[in-house]
Amino acid sequence: DKKVGIAAALRALDAEIVAAPDSIRTRLKRGELRAILRHDNADEDARAILEMDPRASEAYALLARHALREGRLEAAMESAARGYAILSEDTSPKLYDVMTADEVRDDFEDLMASLADGGVAAPSHVDLGGARARIERRSAQRAEASAAQAAAQDHECDDDCDHDHDDDHGHDDDHGH
């Protein structure tokens, strides 16, 4: 079961944090896993990271996702805007995860665009046009993939299902009988 594997990984990260409480990368990973498991304390690691490094933009991403999941849309926008600002101000931001600064910035923009489209005021200095285009492109790709999957399932049924083979005259076989 996938959740059991994630829970085991979370326990391992808990042990790593006991051994190295100042490891931002480990706290970031644990915060992400807590978010996946929908733990109420998913934001604790983000706050601990920000105490160690107030410019850790990925911690703001954790806070934004946590706030969004809780339905605190304005807080989600505020956290996303803070993380985005850090990435925009710093020419070589320090990142703790495997994503590039551009990928993290795009994630912040996408989140802010989604929130803005839902009625939350976005920072006026952030151009969300690129994010809206990415979101539209992903939506179209998902629709195409869904249509392809449905077509494949229909094709499987055509191959596997027992169908009557009526000809144009209502006969049951291919010979008109």
C-alpha positions in Angstrom: 0.0 0.0 0.0 1.4 3.4 -1.0 0.3 5.2 2.2 2.1 2.5 4.3 5.3 3.1 2.4 5.0 6.9 2.8 4.3 6.5 6.5 7.5 4.3 6.8 9.4 7.1 5.0 7.9 9.6 7.4 9.1 7.6 10.4 12.6 7.4 8.9 12.6 11.2 8.3 11.5 11.7 12.0 14.5 9.7 13.1 16.8 11.7 10.7 15.5 15.0 12.2 16.2 13.7 15.8 19.8 13.0 14.7 20.2 16.2 12.7 17.5 18.8 13.8 19.0 21.6 11.7 18.8 19.7 8.4 16.6 21.9 6.2 16.5 19.3 3.4 15.2 16.6 5.7 12.6 18.9 7.2 11.5 19.9 3.8 11.0 16.3 2.8 9.2 15.5 6.0 6.9 18.5 5.5 6.1 17.4 2.0 5.3 13.9 3.2 3.2 15.2 6.1 1.3 17.3 3.5 0.7 14.2 1.3 -0.6 12.3 4.3 -2.7 15.4 5.2 -1.3 15.7 8.7 -2.5 18.7 10.6 1.1 19.6 11.5 2.4 19.7 7.9 3.3 23.4 8.4 5.5 22.8 11.4 8.5 21.9 9.3 8.0 24.9 7.1 8.0 27.2 10.1 11.1 25.5 11.6 12.9 25.9 8.2 12.0 29.6 8.1 13.5 30.0 11.6 16.8 28.6 10.2 16.6 30.3 6.8 14.0 33.0 6.4 14.8 33.0 2.6 13.9 29.3 2.1 11.4 29.8 -0.6 10.4 26.1 -0.6 9.2 26.5 3.0 6.8 29.1 1.7 5.6 26.6 -0.9 4.8 24.2 1.9 3.0 26.8 3.9 1.0 27.8 0.8 -0.1 24.3 0.0 -1.0 23.7 3.7 -3.1 26.8 3.8 -4.8 25.9 0.6 -5.7 22.5 1.8 -7.2 24.1 4.9 -9.2 26.5 2.8 -7.3 29.5 3.9 -7.0 31.0 0.5 -5.7 34.4 1.4 -2.9 32.8 3.6 -2.1 30.5 0.7 -1.7 33.5 -1.6 0.4 35.4 0.9 2.8 32.5 1.4 3.1 31.9 -2.4 3.7 35.6 -3.0 6.5 35.7 -0.3 8.2 32.6 -1.8 7.9 34.1 -5.3 9.3 37.4 -4.1 12.4 35.7 -2.7 13.0 33.9 -5.9 12.5 37.1 -7.9 14.8 39.2 -5.8 17.7 36.8 -5.5 19.8 36.1 -8.6 21.0 32.8 -7.2 18.6 31.7 -4.5 19.6 28.8 -2.3 17.3 25.8 -2.9 17.2 22.7 -0.8 15.2 20.4 -3.1 15.9 19.1 -6.5 13.8 21.6 -8.4 15.4 24.6 -10.1 14.6 28.2 -9.2 12.5 28.5 -12.4 10.5 25.4 -11.6 9.8 26.6 -8.1 8.9 30.1 -9.4 6.5 28.5 -12.0 4.9 26.5 -9.2 4.3 29.7 -7.2 2.9 31.5 -10.3 0.6 28.6 -11.0 -0.7 28.5 -7.5 -1.2 32.3 -7.5 -3.0 32.1 -10.8 -5.3 29.4 -9.6 -6.1 31.3 -6.4 -6.6 34.6 -8.4 -9.0 32.8 -10.8 -10.9 31.7 -7.6 -11.3 35.3 -6.5 -8.3 35.8 -4.2 -6.4 39.1 -4.9 -3.0 38.4 -6.5 0.0 40.7 -6.0 -0.3 43.4 -8.7 3.4 43.2 -9.6 3.2 39.5 -10.6 2.4 38.7 -14.3 0.3 35.5 -14.2 -0.2 35.2 -17.9 2.5 32.5 -18.3 1.0 30.6 -15.4 -2.5 30.7 -17.0 -1.1 29.5 -20.3 0.7 26.6 -18.5 -2.5 25.7 -16.6 -4.5 25.8 -19.8 -1.9 23.6 -21.6 -1.9 21.0 -18.8 -5.7 21.0 -18.8 -5.8 20.4 -22.5 -3.2 17.6 -22.1 -5.3 16.0 -19.3 -8.4 16.2 -21.5 -6.5 14.6 -24.4 -5.1 11.8 -22.2 -8.5 11.2 -20.7 -10.1 11.0 -24.2 -7.3 8.6 -25.3 -7.8 6.5 -22.2 -11.5 6.3 -22.9 -11.0 5.4 -26.5 -8.5 2.7 -25.5 -11.1 1.3 -23.0 -13.7 1.3 -25.7 -11.4 -0.4 -28.1 -10.6 -3.1 -25.4 -14.3 -3.7 -25.0 -14.7 -4.0 -28.8 -12.0 -6.6 -28.8 -13.0 -8.4 -25.6 -16.8 -8.0 -25.4 -19.2 -10.5 -26.9 -21.1 -8.6 -29.6 -23.7 -9.6 -32.1 -22.5 -9.2 -35.6 -25.6 -8.0 -37.4 -25.3 -7.2 -41.1 -27.3 -4.4 -42.7 -30.3 -6.7 -43.0 -30.6 -7.6 -39.4 -29.2 -11.0 -39.7 -27.0 -12.4 -37.0 -24.1 -13.6 -39.0 -21.8 -12.4 -41.8 -23.5 -14.6 -44.4 -27.1 -13.1 -44.2 -28.5 -16.1 -42.3 
